[in-house]
Amino acid sequence: MVQVERRQQDRSSSFQLADLQLEQDPSHYRVKVRNLSRTGLMGEGGVKVACGTRLTVNLGPIGAIAGSVAWVQDDRFGVAFDEEIDPQSGLADFA
């Protein structure tokens, strides 16, 4: 069994939608953001990704954030952002 690393970082639970674009793929995918932190997010959706996949996720008022897939389990995946964000900035209006 793979041991899952538990982070002590503050996360906002969320059920927001975001647009995701994989590197070298012109398509945009709509995914659910299950939780969001300064350094990443957990997403869920019908997009097939693998660990290490580079992508950009558009988080509405926060903007487009570049990152890479850190883990995948079924239709959920973790994204590690290239740069930290403020997860509270404008999320109330994010839909």
N, CA, C and O of each residue as an XYZ file, in Angstrom:
380
protein
N       0.841     -1.184      0.000
C       0.000      0.000      0.000
C       0.882      1.241      0.000
O       1.863      1.312      0.739
N       0.538      2.194     -0.810
C       1.283      3.439     -0.895
C       0.866      4.337      0.259
O      -0.322      4.568      0.484
N       1.845      4.834      0.981
C       1.539      5.735      2.080
C       1.305      7.135      1.527
O       2.114      7.645      0.752
N       0.205      7.749      1.923
C      -0.152      9.079      1.445
C       0.398     10.108      2.412
O       0.154     10.034      3.616
N       1.139     11.066      1.886
C       1.687     12.135      2.706
C       0.563     13.065      3.132
O      -0.225     13.513      2.299
N       0.484     13.354      4.413
C      -0.514     14.275      4.942
C       0.164     15.601      5.227
O       1.131     15.659      5.986
N      -0.330     16.644      4.634
C       0.249     17.959      4.826
C      -0.502     18.688      5.925
O      -1.709     18.511      6.090
N       0.215     19.500      6.667
C      -0.373     20.251      7.757
C      -0.795     21.642      7.319
O      -1.158     22.471      8.153
N      -0.753     21.900      6.053
C      -1.076     23.213      5.517
C      -2.571     23.467      5.506
O      -3.364     22.550      5.292
N      -2.953     24.719      5.737
C      -4.362     25.088      5.671
C      -4.903     24.864      4.277
O      -4.274     25.226      3.283
N      -6.079     24.261      4.217
C      -6.761     24.021      2.948
C      -8.174     24.522      3.071
O      -8.783     24.447      4.138
N      -8.691     25.030      1.981
C     -10.102     25.402      1.919
C     -10.834     24.301      1.176
O     -10.527     24.013      0.020
N     -11.808     23.684      1.844
C     -12.645     22.731      1.129
C     -13.469     23.514      0.134
O     -13.928     24.620      0.422
N     -13.650     22.942     -1.024
C     -14.284     23.683     -2.093
C     -14.999     22.723     -3.024
O     -14.572     21.580     -3.189
N     -16.060     23.170     -3.618
C     -16.721     22.404     -4.667
C     -16.968     23.354     -5.827
O     -18.082     23.460     -6.340
N     -15.906     24.041     -6.229
C     -15.953     25.013     -7.305
C     -15.541     24.333     -8.610
O     -14.952     23.252     -8.604
N     -15.857     24.975     -9.709
C     -15.427     24.492    -11.020
C     -14.272     25.343    -11.517
O     -14.205     26.542    -11.247
N     -13.372     24.711    -12.242
C     -12.227     25.416    -12.820
C     -11.958     24.852    -14.214
O     -12.332     23.721    -14.524
N     -11.308     25.653    -15.040
C     -10.894     25.204    -16.365
C      -9.436     24.783    -16.301
O      -8.595     25.493    -15.750
N      -9.149     23.628    -16.866
C      -7.816     23.070    -16.842
C      -7.349     22.837    -18.267
O      -8.110     22.359    -19.108
N      -6.096     23.177    -18.535
C      -5.521     22.914    -19.849
C      -4.204     22.182    -19.662
O      -3.314     22.654    -18.956
N      -4.089     21.025    -20.301
C      -2.863     20.247    -20.239
C      -1.850     20.814    -21.216
O      -2.208     21.306    -22.286
N      -0.589     20.742    -20.838
C       0.474     21.190    -21.731
C       0.419     20.364    -23.014
O       0.264     19.144    -22.958
N       0.542     20.997    -24.131
C       0.530     20.370    -25.450
C      -0.816     19.746    -25.806
O      -0.881     18.806    -26.597
N      -1.888     20.273    -25.219
C      -3.244     19.825    -25.541
C      -4.104     21.085    -25.616
O      -4.285     21.756    -24.599
N      -4.634     21.424    -26.781
C      -5.399     22.663    -26.926
C      -6.767     22.623    -26.251
O      -7.409     23.662    -26.102
N      -7.222     21.441    -25.841
C      -8.537     21.318    -25.215
C      -8.541     21.912    -23.815
O      -7.515     21.956    -23.135
N      -9.721     22.369    -23.399
C      -9.934     22.835    -22.035
C     -10.874     21.846    -21.368
O     -11.836     21.384    -21.982
N     -10.598     21.521    -20.110
C     -11.402     20.569    -19.362
C     -11.985     21.269    -18.138
O     -11.296     22.035    -17.465
N     -13.234     21.005    -17.862
C     -13.908     21.555    -16.684
C     -13.765     20.519    -15.571
O     -14.178     19.370    -15.730
N     -13.185     20.924    -14.454
C     -12.972     20.017    -13.331
C     -13.496     20.649    -12.046
O     -13.609     21.871    -11.943
N     -13.812     19.810    -11.080
C     -14.195     20.285     -9.753
C     -12.939     20.463     -8.919
O     -12.045     19.616     -8.929
N     -12.881     21.562     -8.205
C     -11.808     21.786     -7.241
C     -12.356     21.358     -5.890
O     -13.256     22.004     -5.352
N     -11.825     20.278     -5.338
C     -12.299     19.732     -4.070
C     -11.685     20.452     -2.876
O     -12.358     20.685     -1.873
N     -10.404     20.803     -2.985
C      -9.789     21.646     -1.964
C      -8.648     22.425     -2.579
O      -8.101     22.055     -3.618
N      -8.306     23.506     -1.919
C      -7.341     24.452     -2.455
C      -6.479     24.962     -1.319
O      -6.981     25.299     -0.247
N      -5.173     25.018     -1.562
C      -4.240     25.568     -0.590
C      -3.294     26.521     -1.311
O      -3.419     26.734     -2.517
N      -2.367     27.084     -0.583
C      -1.396     28.003     -1.171
C      -0.528     27.310     -2.226
O      -0.075     27.949     -3.176
N      -0.300     26.018     -2.061
C       0.661     25.325     -2.920
C       0.051     24.333     -3.902
O       0.767     23.746     -4.713
N      -1.275     24.138     -3.835
C      -1.859     23.184     -4.762
C      -3.349     22.989     -4.570
O      -3.993     23.708     -3.805
N      -3.888     22.005     -5.275
C      -5.309     21.706     -5.187
C      -5.544     20.228     -5.414
O      -4.690     19.512     -5.937
N      -6.732     19.787     -5.003
C      -7.211     18.470     -5.375
C      -8.351     18.684     -6.353
O      -9.323     19.373     -6.043
N      -8.233     18.098     -7.522
C      -9.253     18.225     -8.551
C      -9.914     16.893     -8.829
O      -9.404     15.828     -8.482
N     -11.072     16.990     -9.469
C     -11.826     15.793     -9.827
C     -12.515     16.044    -11.158
O     -13.103     17.104    -11.371
N     -12.441     15.076    -12.045
C     -13.121     15.239    -13.321
C     -12.738     14.170    -14.312
O     -11.962     13.263    -14.012
N     -13.293     14.293    -15.492
C     -13.123     13.294    -16.528
C     -11.866     13.446    -17.361
O     -11.788     12.872    -18.447
N     -10.895     14.184    -16.902
C      -9.656     14.357    -17.651
C      -8.653     13.291    -17.204
O      -8.502     13.042    -16.008
N      -7.976     12.669    -18.151
C      -6.973     11.650    -17.841
C      -5.610     12.312    -17.739
O      -5.112     12.885    -18.708
N      -5.010     12.229    -16.559
C      -3.700     12.818    -16.329
C      -2.785     11.784    -15.687
O      -3.253     10.794    -15.126
N      -1.496     12.014    -15.772
C      -0.499     11.156    -15.139
C       0.411     12.031    -14.285
O       0.534     13.232    -14.522
N       1.040     11.422    -13.299
C       1.972     12.164    -12.461
C       3.027     12.830    -13.329
O       3.574     12.223    -14.250
N       3.298     14.084    -13.017
C       4.295     14.844    -13.763
C       3.729     15.656    -14.913
O       4.428     16.511    -15.456
N       2.478     15.413    -15.301
C       1.863     16.168    -16.393
C       1.844     17.654    -16.063
O       1.388     18.047    -14.989
N       2.331     18.472    -16.974
C       2.309     19.929    -16.806
C       0.945     20.432    -17.250
O       0.365     19.926    -18.210
N       0.435     21.448    -16.531
C      -0.878     21.981    -16.842
C      -1.012     23.405    -16.331
O      -0.171     23.914    -15.591
N      -2.108     24.028    -16.757
C      -2.508     25.336    -16.246
C      -3.953     25.215    -15.816
O      -4.783     24.668    -16.542
N      -4.251     25.725    -14.635
C      -5.623     25.708    -14.141
C      -6.065     27.149    -13.923
O      -5.372     27.938    -13.280
N      -7.236     27.477    -14.472
C      -7.770     28.827    -14.333
C      -8.704     28.843    -13.138
O      -9.760     28.211    -13.150
N      -8.302     29.577    -12.100
C      -9.057     29.645    -10.859
C      -9.839     30.948    -10.760
O      -9.814     31.620     -9.728
N     -10.533     31.301    -11.835
C     -11.406     32.480    -11.823
C     -10.656     33.736    -11.436
O      -9.689     34.104    -12.103
N     -11.086     34.417    -10.354
C     -10.468     35.678     -9.974
C      -9.012     35.542     -9.528
O      -8.276     36.528     -9.534
N      -8.588     34.347     -9.145
C      -7.186     34.150     -8.771
C      -6.321     34.165    -10.024
O      -5.176     34.614     -9.983
N      -6.854     33.682    -11.123
C      -6.132     33.684    -12.387
C      -5.664     32.301    -12.804
O      -6.020     31.297    -12.188
N      -4.861     32.266    -13.860
C      -4.325     31.023    -14.404
C      -3.029     30.690    -13.670
O      -2.111     31.507    -13.595
N      -2.975     29.476    -13.132
C      -1.837     29.040    -12.336
C      -1.216     27.811    -13.002
O      -1.917     26.849    -13.317
N       0.097     27.848    -13.214
C       0.819     26.716    -13.789
C       1.234     25.760    -12.685
O       1.494     26.164    -11.551
N       1.291     24.487    -13.038
C       1.719     23.483    -12.069
C       1.887     22.132    -12.725
O       1.906     22.012    -13.950
N       2.009     21.117    -11.887
C       2.138     19.755    -12.398
C       1.361     18.791    -11.508
O       1.132     19.054    -10.328
N       0.965     17.673    -12.100
C       0.200     16.669    -11.381
C       1.136     15.941    -10.418
O       2.167     15.404    -10.824
N       0.763     15.931     -9.129
C       1.586     15.301     -8.096
C       1.146     13.871     -7.796
O       1.970     13.030     -7.437
N      -0.146     13.593     -7.941
C      -0.675     12.256     -7.687
C      -1.995     12.078     -8.430
O      -2.654     13.055     -8.786
N      -2.371     10.832     -8.658
C      -3.634     10.497     -9.329
C      -4.233      9.290     -8.622
O      -3.535      8.319     -8.328
N      -5.541      9.359     -8.350
C      -6.268      8.214     -7.814
C      -7.677      8.245     -8.386
O      -8.464      9.138     -8.073
N      -7.987      7.269     -9.220
C      -9.281      7.199     -9.901
C      -9.483      8.480    -10.709
O      -8.655      8.799    -11.562
N     -10.578      9.230    -10.456
C     -10.805     10.467    -11.217
C     -10.404     11.707    -10.415
O     -10.781     12.822    -10.775
N      -9.645     11.524     -9.335
C      -9.121     12.650     -8.546
C      -7.617     12.757     -8.747
O      -6.938     11.768     -9.024
N      -7.118     13.964     -8.605
C      -5.694     14.201     -8.811
C      -5.252     15.417     -8.003
O      -6.052     16.300     -7.698
N      -3.983     15.446     -7.668
C      -3.408     16.577     -6.959
C      -2.532     17.379     -7.899
O      -1.809     16.822     -8.726
N      -2.605     18.693     -7.764
C      -1.771     19.589     -8.564
C      -0.880     20.383     -7.619
O      -1.367     20.995     -6.668
N       0.416     20.374     -7.878
C       1.369     21.204     -7.147
C       1.630     22.445     -7.992
O       2.102     22.339     -9.124
N       1.324     23.624     -7.445
C       1.522     24.872     -8.176
C       3.003     25.222     -8.262
O       3.788     24.879     -7.378
N       3.374     25.912     -9.344
C       4.741     26.402     -9.494
C       5.037     27.531     -8.519
O       6.166     27.683     -8.052
N       4.007     28.325     -8.216
C       4.151     29.449     -7.292
C       2.993     29.428     -6.313
O       1.897     28.980     -6.649
N       3.235     29.916     -5.094
C       2.167     29.979     -4.102
C       1.119     31.010     -4.500
O       1.419     32.005     -5.160
N      -0.122     30.746     -4.082
C      -1.233     31.653     -4.337
C      -1.883     32.020     -3.005
O      -1.572     31.426     -1.973
N      -2.775     32.988     -3.031
C      -3.632     33.288     -1.889
C      -4.975     32.656     -2.185
O      -5.743     33.206     -2.975
N      -5.288     31.517     -1.579
C      -6.519     30.804     -1.928
C      -7.792     31.551     -1.540
O      -8.871     31.207     -2.023
N      -7.695     32.544     -0.695
C      -8.879     33.283     -0.269
C      -9.209     34.466     -1.186
O     -10.298     35.031     -1.093
N      -8.288     34.840     -2.062
C      -8.499     36.033     -2.882
C      -9.561     35.813     -3.963
O      -9.285     35.266     -5.031
N     -10.762     36.249     -3.657
C     -11.833     36.217     -4.647
C     -12.564     34.920     -4.792
O     -13.393     34.802     -5.694
N     -12.309     33.923     -3.951
C     -12.975     32.639     -4.130
C     -14.477     32.708     -3.879
O     -15.218     31.859     -4.375
N     -14.937     33.684     -3.134
C     -16.378     33.803     -2.898
C     -17.130     34.029     -4.205
O     -18.291     33.643     -4.337
N     -16.458     34.658     -5.171
C     -17.086     34.945     -6.463
C     -16.780     33.882     -7.508
O     -17.309     33.937     -8.618
N     -15.941     32.922     -7.170
C     -15.459     31.906     -8.098
C     -16.552     30.862     -8.319
O     -17.054     30.272     -7.362
N     -16.918     30.634     -9.584
C     -17.953     29.636     -9.865
C     -17.650     28.893    -11.139
O     -18.413     28.012    -11.536
